[in-house]
Amino acid sequence: MVEWCSVLSGVMVVVDIFLSVYFNLFIYFFFLLFFWEGSRLDAMGVEHWKHCSYSLGCAGLALVFKMFVARLVSTISIACSFIRCMNLSC
């Protein structure tokens, strides 16, 4: 059980790092797209808030998912630490 928990903890750290980098880039991309598309549509005389809400919504969903995954990863890490501690009688 201790070996399985150690492997799971290691995998969770790698997943957390990967998702943090990936979702930060994803969020920044959609915010940049939101402002770029907005300025482009403003120049054309189109009300850009209707057209750019998709970009902002995607960025918001990515942020919520990232926070959910971060909570999940920390919960699994804490549970594995507890199991290791119980097995080692610390």
N, C-alpha and C positions, 0 to 999 in steps of 0.2 A: 504493500500500500504506500509506503514511503517513497519508493522509486517512481511509482506512477504519479504521485503527487508532485515530485520534483520535476518530472518531465512536463506535467501539465502547467506548473508554474512557469517553467522556461518558455513553453509555447505561448502562454498568455502574455508574457513580457514582449515577445517578438510580435505577436498580433497587436498588442497595444501600441507599440512603436510604429508599426506599419500603418495601422488605421489612423493614428494621430497625424502622421505626415500626409497620408493620402487624403483624409477628409479635410485637413487644413487647406491643402492645395485645391481641393474640390470646392470648398466654401469660397476661397479667395477668387477662384475662376468665375463663379457665378456672380459674386459681387462686382467684379470687374466687368463682366458681361452686362450686368444690370446698368452700370453707369455709362459704359461705352454705348450700348444700344439706346439708352435714354438720350444721350447727347446727340447721337446720330438722328434719331426720330424727331427730336426737338428742332434740329436744323431743317428737317423736311416739313415741319409744321404739324406733326402728328402728336396726339396726346400719348406720351410714352408710358405713363403709369399702367395703362391697361395692357400694353404689349410686354412690359418688362416684369410684370408680377410673377411670371413663370420662373424667371431667373432668381428672383428674391425668394420665392417659395421653395425652390430646389435647395438653395443655400440654407434656408431655415430647417428644412427636413434633414439635410446632411448634418447640421449642427445638433439637432435633437438625437439623431441616430448615434452620432459620435459620443454624446453624453451618456446615452443608454449603454453603449458598448463599454465605455470607461467604467461605469458603475458595475457592470457585469464582470469585467476583468478584475476589478479590485475586490469584489465579493468572492470570486473564485480563489484569488490569491490569499485572502484572509482565511477562508475555509481550509485551504491546503496548509497554511501555516499552523492553524489550530490542530489539524489532524497530525501533522508532524510532531508538534509539541506533545500531544497526547500519547503518541507512539513512543516518544523518547522520554516521557515522564519528566518534563522540564519544570 
